[in-house]
């Protein structure tokens, strides 16, 4: 049994969908000031085989598996997820529901998650990256701040999480001058993303089909539960549970999020990806 599967042996009950939470998320995305339409170059250009020819072999296999060739570039997506989240290695798992909106027109990510802290207190967590700035905020009853972080470490971490999202859900967002690919071997490639004056990178691992099995980066900062209570640069990974085909495109079934701290590995999230909508306006 894998370490991720082992820690999830006792899962809480699935959280029922909330229309109120979804509507709150949609309102806040609409109010974020993101571009609402396609740029002409994105609207007219489909991904070609010639674009893949200059990329490392593992990256080419990955993009073909993802089904991007011959299709227009994705400029945004909206995703609903469900799963489990916990605050520490010895803390209980909490069922959660999440919605997110990502845009490539102006690099942006708005991720909202709801859960019941300690099984009782309703809480909404917002992880956002807008206009080059990241913010992590958790609010009990969506009224009282429990967590609030907004600093350069969060900026970097939120941007590399956007990169992670693009790799898993919308890789054509990365086929442009802001992203670069470098070869590692038959089963891995490196990818770097620039937004403004900030660069982040990761190593992506793929199987024989080109399907992503893991994404690893050191461009995130977390708090080691058994270390000092300050955010340190740490390796972070998102192992993928499997893939399915949806309308000719590959879609991950689910995945985990794992910190690799000096004190040991800490899997803190496990999600199933329920529904994705491509090329949708923020309003």
N, C-alpha and C positions, 0 to 999 in steps of 0.2 A: 504494500500500500504506500502511495506517495505521502510525503509530509503534508501536502495540502489536503489530501483526502483524509488523512488521519485526524487532523485538527477539526475537521468538519463532520465527524461521525455523529455528533448530536446537534442537529440543526434546529433552530427555532421554527415555528410555524410561518408559512409564507405570509407576507403583508399584503392585504387586499389592495387593489388599485384605488387611488383617491382622485376623484375628479377635481376636488378643490385644490389639491396640491398641483395637479397638472395645469389648471387654469392660472394659478399663482406663477408657476414657472413660465408659462407662455406670456403672461403680462410683463414679467420682468425682462425676458428676452426682447420683447417688442420695444421696451423702454430703454434698451442698452445703447441705442444709437448706431447699430451695425448697418452696413450696406444692405440694401433690400433687393438688389437686382444683379444680374450677370454683367460682368465686363464683356465687351464685345469679343475680345480675343478668346476668352473661355467659352463663350457661347458657340463660336464657330469651329473650334478646333477639337478634333478627337485625338486620342492617343494613338500614335502610329508605331509600327514595328521598328522604324528607323530610330525613334527616340530611345528604344530599349537597347539598340545595338551597342551603344557606347557604355552601357552600365555593366557592372560586375555580373558574372554568370549567375550567382545565387540570387541577385536582385532581379535579373531577368526572369528566372523561373518563378520567383515570388509574384511578380507583376502579372505574368501570364496566368498563374493559378488564380489570382484575384479577379481575373476577367476584365482588365481595364482596356486591352487593345481593341481599337475600333469604336470605343465608346467615348462620349464627351467627358471632359474633365468634371469631376464632382466639385462643386463650389460651396456646398454646405450639407450638413446632415443633422437630423434630429433622432435621438435614440432613447428608448425606454429600457431600463434594466431592473432586475430584481435580484435579491441575494441576501448576503449576511455580512455583517461588519462587527468588529470588536475594537476596544480601546487599548487592549494590552494582552500579552500572552496568557495571563491568568484571569482575564475578564471574560464574561459570557458573550456568546454570539448574539447579535440583535438582527432580526429581520429588517430589511430596508427596501425601499423603492427609489429609483433614481431616474431623472430625466436630464438630458444634456443637449446642447446645441453648439455645433462647431462651424465656423466660417473660415473659408480661405480667402475671401475678398479683402477682409481686414482680419489678420490672424487673431482669432478669438475663440474662447471656450467658456461656456457657462454650464456648470454641472451642479445640479440640485439633488440632494438626497434627503429623504425623510426616514426617521426611525423613532423608536421609543427607548430613550436612554434608561437603562436599568429595568427595561420592560414596562415602564410606567410613564415617564415624562416625554411628551411629544417634542421632537427636535428636528430642525431643518439645518442641513449643512450645505453651504455654498462654496464651491471651489471655482474661481473665475480667473480668466486671463483676457483682459480687454485693453486695447490701446497701449500694449507693452507692459502692463502692470498686472500682477497676480494678487489674489486675495483669498484667504481661507477663513471662513467664518461659520461657526456653529452657534445656533440660537435655540435655547429652550423655549418652548411655546412660541417660537419665532418672535420673541419679544426681549429676551435677556441673553446677552452675549456670554457664552461659555468658553468659546475659542475665538480669537481674532488675531490673525497674522497677516501683515502686509509689509513686505520688506524685499530687498534684492534676492534673498534666498528663495522666497516664495515666488518671485517673478520667474526665476530660473526653473524652479520645480514645476510650476504650472505650464511653462512653455514646453518642457520636455514631456509632460503628460499630454499636451496637445499633439506632439509628435507621435507618442504612443497610440493615441486615438486614430491618427491618420494611417499609421501602419496597419492597424487592425481593421479599420472600417472604410477608409476612403483614400487609398494610396495615390490616386491621381492628383490629390491636393499637393503632393510633394514633387510633382514633375514640373519644375520651374527653376528659375535662377536662385531661389532661396534655399534649396536643398541640394546636397551632394551625397553621392554614394561611393563607397570604397570597398574593394574586395577583401575578404578574409580567407575563406576557403569554400569548398563545395557546399557547405551547409550554413554559411553565415556571411553577412555583410554589415558594414558600418554605414550609418546615415547621420548626417549633420543638418541641422536646420538653423537658419539665421532669421531673426526678426529685429529690425532696427540695429542696434549695436550689440545684441545678445546672441550668442551661439550656444546650442545644446546638441548633444549627440548620444547615440546609443548603438549597441550591437544587436542585430536581429538574427535569430536562429531559425532555419527552415528545414523541413524534411525533404524527402526525395521528390515530392510533388511540387514543392515550393511553398507549402503551407507553413505559416509561422507557428513555431512551437514555444518560443520565448522571446522576450524583449528585455534587455538589460542596459542600465545606465548608471552613471555615478553623478549625474546632474540633478539630483534631488537631495533635499536636506530633511532629516527626520530626527526625532528625539528617541534615543535608545532607552527603552523602559528600564534597563538595568545599569544605565550610565548617568552622566551629568544631564541635568535638565535644561539643556540647550540644544538647538538644532545643529547637527553635524552632517557634513557631506557623507552620504552612504550609498552603497549599491542598492538599487531597487529593480525588481523584476516583475513581469506579468506573464507567468506561464499560461498557455492557452489549453483549454480542455478538449477542443475538437472543432471541426468545421462542418458546415452544411452549405448547399447551394441555394440561393434565393434569386430567382429571375436572372439567371446567368452570371451572378456574381457570388463570390465566396463570402460567407458570413461566419464569424466565430460563434460557436455555441455558448461558450462562457469562458471565464478566466479568473485568475486570482491576482492579488497584489501582495507582494512579499518584500519586506525590508530585510537586508542582510547586514545587520548591525555587528559591531565588534563582540557583543555579548551573545550573538546567535541569531538565527533566522526567525522572523516574526511575520507570519501570514495574517493579515488584518482584514482582508476583504475577499469575497468570492461572489461573482456575479454571473447570472444568466442573461443573455442579451435577447430581449423579447421581440423588439420591433424597430426597424430603422426606416427613415424616410430620407431620400436623397434630394438635394437641390430644392430646398424649401426656404422661403423667405423668413426672416426673423419675426415678422409681424403676423 
